[in-house]
Amino acid sequence: MNIHTTDTAVVFTDPQNEVLDESGLAWPLVRESIQENNTIENMERIFTAAKAYRFEVFISPHYFYPTDAGWKFNGPLETDETVNGMFARSGILTLDGFAGSGADWLKRFKPYIEDGKTVVVAPHRVFGPETNDLVLQLRKRGIGRVILAGMLANMCVESHLRELLEQGFEVAIAKDATAAPKHPEWGYGYTAALINYAFLAHAVVTTEEAVEAMKRGRL
């Protein structure tokens, strides 16, 4: 998989407090996985390398608005998110209460995301980019290859992987720049994600390999 600043971008899903900060509602379930993978540090290494080597960076966030309470049905995780108010925003046209909330960016990532160059696309409404404008934003910039990372490994990251593949992109996964819940009933999502990454992605790499690839132009 050849990569170049003209046709390759970094995409992060959900670099947000809810799943990355100790105050986040998902922290009790994801803490062990984040610590085992050094997820936050590895995500920052990819942010830093992308900016240094001039790769475009895209953020696909997860938000819920008060009107989403009108949904008539949800899956297991959606139900949990709704009941607990995860990724909650006070409204689509206001930032009231956003700063420091679970929906806000992890503080250490803000310099990279809020630099005026990173593209923050519309929120994905369930797990994948079918419900936002990520593909449009990538296509409009001539991007055909993606280095993908973020949260959560077996849900939003994997869903983004699958849809980007269906849309004709080449996708590499930075496997230690993500993490997943260790759920007492549903199991360890990271293990499931790694299996599916191996079957689906064009490359499954470490953060070290991803950073080196951005430097030399090949995974």
C-alpha positions as CSV (number, residue, x, y, z in Angstrom):
1,M,0.0,0.0,0.0
2,N,1.7,3.1,-1.2
3,I,0.9,6.3,0.6
4,H,1.4,9.9,-0.3
5,T,0.3,13.3,1.0
6,T,-1.6,13.9,-2.3
7,D,-3.9,10.8,-1.9
8,T,-3.7,9.5,1.6
9,A,-5.3,10.8,4.8
10,V,-5.5,10.0,8.5
11,V,-9.0,9.4,9.8
12,F,-9.8,9.3,13.5
13,T,-13.2,8.2,14.9
14,D,-14.4,9.6,18.2
15,P,-11.3,11.1,19.8
16,Q,-13.6,12.3,22.5
17,N,-13.7,12.5,26.3
18,E,-16.5,9.9,26.6
19,V,-14.3,7.1,25.5
20,L,-10.8,8.4,26.2
21,D,-10.9,10.5,29.5
22,E,-11.2,9.2,33.0
23,S,-14.3,11.3,33.4
24,G,-16.0,9.6,30.4
25,L,-19.0,7.4,30.8
26,A,-17.3,4.6,28.9
27,W,-14.0,4.7,30.9
28,P,-14.7,1.8,33.3
29,L,-15.2,-0.5,30.3
30,V,-12.3,0.8,28.1
31,R,-9.7,1.7,30.6
32,E,-7.8,-1.6,30.6
33,S,-7.7,-1.8,26.8
34,I,-6.5,1.8,26.5
35,Q,-3.8,1.2,29.0
36,E,-2.7,-2.1,27.4
37,N,-2.5,-0.5,23.9
38,N,-1.1,2.9,25.0
39,T,-4.0,4.1,22.8
40,I,-3.9,7.8,23.7
41,E,-0.2,8.1,23.3
42,N,-0.3,6.2,20.0
43,M,-3.1,8.4,18.7
44,E,-1.1,11.5,19.5
45,R,1.9,10.0,17.7
46,I,-0.1,9.6,14.6
47,F,-1.6,13.1,14.9
48,T,2.0,14.5,15.3
49,A,3.4,12.6,12.4
50,A,0.4,13.5,10.1
51,K,0.9,17.2,10.8
52,A,4.7,17.0,10.5
53,Y,4.6,15.1,7.2
54,R,1.6,17.1,5.9
55,F,-1.0,14.4,5.6
56,E,-4.6,15.6,5.9
57,V,-6.4,14.6,9.0
58,F,-10.2,13.9,9.3
59,I,-12.3,13.5,12.4
60,S,-15.5,11.5,12.3
61,P,-17.2,12.4,15.7
62,H,-20.1,10.8,17.5
63,Y,-22.8,13.1,18.9
64,F,-26.4,12.7,20.2
65,Y,-28.8,15.6,20.3
66,P,-32.0,15.9,22.5
67,T,-34.2,15.1,19.4
68,D,-32.5,11.7,19.1
69,A,-34.6,10.7,22.1
70,G,-37.4,10.3,19.6
71,W,-35.8,7.2,18.0
72,K,-38.2,4.3,18.2
73,F,-35.7,1.5,18.4
74,N,-32.0,1.0,19.2
75,G,-29.4,-1.8,19.4
76,P,-27.8,-2.9,22.7
77,L,-25.0,-0.3,22.6
78,E,-27.2,2.5,21.3
79,T,-29.6,1.8,24.1
80,D,-26.8,2.0,26.7
81,E,-25.6,5.3,25.1
82,T,-29.1,6.7,25.2
83,V,-29.9,5.7,28.7
84,N,-26.6,7.1,30.0
85,G,-26.5,10.2,27.9
86,M,-23.2,9.4,26.2
87,F,-21.8,11.9,23.6
88,A,-24.6,14.2,24.5
89,R,-24.9,17.7,22.9
90,S,-27.4,20.3,24.0
91,G,-28.5,20.9,20.4
92,I,-27.2,20.7,16.8
93,L,-27.0,24.5,16.5
94,T,-25.4,25.3,19.9
95,L,-22.2,24.6,21.8
96,D,-23.8,25.3,25.2
97,G,-22.3,22.9,27.7
98,F,-20.0,21.3,25.1
99,A,-16.6,22.4,26.5
100,G,-15.3,19.6,28.7
101,S,-18.3,17.4,28.2
102,G,-18.1,13.8,27.1
103,A,-18.7,14.9,23.5
104,D,-15.8,17.3,23.6
105,W,-12.3,16.4,22.2
106,L,-9.8,14.9,24.6
107,K,-7.8,17.9,25.8
108,R,-4.4,16.8,24.6
109,F,-5.8,16.3,21.1
110,K,-7.3,19.8,20.8
111,P,-4.2,21.5,19.3
112,Y,-4.2,19.0,16.4
113,I,-8.0,19.1,15.8
114,E,-8.5,22.8,16.3
115,D,-5.5,24.0,14.2
116,G,-7.8,25.3,11.3
117,K,-6.6,22.5,9.0
118,T,-8.1,19.3,10.4
119,V,-11.4,18.4,8.7
120,V,-14.2,17.6,11.2
121,V,-17.0,16.0,9.3
122,A,-20.6,15.7,10.3
123,P,-21.3,13.2,13.2
124,H,-21.9,9.6,12.4
125,R,-25.3,8.8,13.8
126,V,-24.8,5.1,14.7
127,F,-21.3,3.5,14.0
128,G,-20.3,4.0,10.4
129,P,-19.8,6.9,8.0
130,E,-22.9,6.0,6.0
131,T,-24.7,8.7,8.0
132,N,-22.2,11.5,7.7
133,D,-20.2,13.3,4.9
134,L,-16.8,11.6,5.5
135,V,-16.7,9.9,2.1
136,L,-17.7,13.1,0.3
137,Q,-15.0,15.1,2.1
138,L,-12.4,12.5,1.3
139,R,-13.4,12.3,-2.4
140,K,-13.5,16.1,-2.8
141,R,-9.9,16.2,-1.7
142,G,-8.8,13.3,-4.0
143,I,-8.2,10.9,-1.2
144,G,-8.2,7.2,-2.1
145,R,-6.2,5.8,0.8
146,V,-6.8,6.0,4.6
147,I,-4.9,5.3,7.7
148,L,-7.7,4.7,10.2
149,A,-7.6,4.8,14.0
150,G,-9.6,6.0,17.0
151,M,-12.4,4.6,19.1
152,L,-14.0,2.1,19.6
153,A,-12.1,-0.7,17.8
154,N,-15.0,-3.2,17.2
155,M,-17.7,-0.7,16.6
156,C,-17.0,2.8,15.0
157,V,-13.5,1.9,13.7
158,E,-14.6,-1.4,12.2
159,S,-17.8,0.1,10.8
160,H,-15.8,2.9,9.2
161,L,-13.3,0.3,7.8
162,R,-16.1,-1.7,6.2
163,E,-17.9,1.2,4.6
164,L,-14.7,2.8,3.3
165,L,-13.8,-0.5,1.7
166,E,-17.2,-0.7,0.1
167,Q,-16.7,2.8,-1.2
168,G,-13.4,1.7,-2.9
169,F,-10.8,3.1,-0.5
170,E,-7.6,1.4,0.5
171,V,-7.5,1.3,4.3
172,A,-4.8,0.6,6.8
173,I,-5.6,0.1,10.5
174,A,-3.3,1.4,13.2
175,K,-4.2,-1.4,15.6
176,D,-2.7,0.0,18.8
177,A,-4.1,3.4,18.2
178,T,-7.5,2.1,19.2
179,A,-9.1,0.2,22.0
180,A,-12.4,-1.5,22.9
181,P,-14.6,-2.3,25.9
182,K,-14.1,-5.4,28.1
183,H,-17.7,-6.1,28.7
184,P,-18.7,-8.6,31.4
185,E,-21.4,-10.2,29.2
186,W,-20.6,-9.3,25.6
187,G,-16.8,-10.0,25.7
188,Y,-13.7,-8.2,24.7
189,G,-14.4,-6.1,21.6
190,Y,-10.7,-5.6,20.8
191,T,-10.1,-9.3,20.1
192,A,-13.1,-9.4,17.8
193,A,-11.9,-6.3,16.0
194,L,-8.4,-7.6,15.4
195,I,-9.7,-10.8,13.8
196,N,-11.9,-8.8,11.4
197,Y,-9.2,-6.3,10.6
198,A,-7.0,-9.2,9.5
199,F,-9.7,-10.4,7.1
200,L,-10.6,-7.0,5.8
201,A,-8.0,-4.2,5.9
202,H,-5.3,-3.7,3.3
203,A,-2.8,-3.4,6.1
204,V,-2.9,-3.9,9.9
205,V,0.0,-2.0,11.4
206,T,1.4,-0.7,14.7
207,T,1.6,3.0,15.3
208,E,5.4,2.8,14.9
209,E,4.9,1.3,11.4
210,A,2.2,3.9,10.5
211,V,4.5,6.7,11.5
212,E,7.4,5.3,9.6
213,A,5.2,4.8,6.6
214,M,4.1,8.4,6.6
215,K,7.8,9.3,6.6
216,R,8.9,7.0,3.8
217,G,5.7,6.6,1.8
218,R,4.9,2.9,2.0
219,L,3.2,0.5,4.4
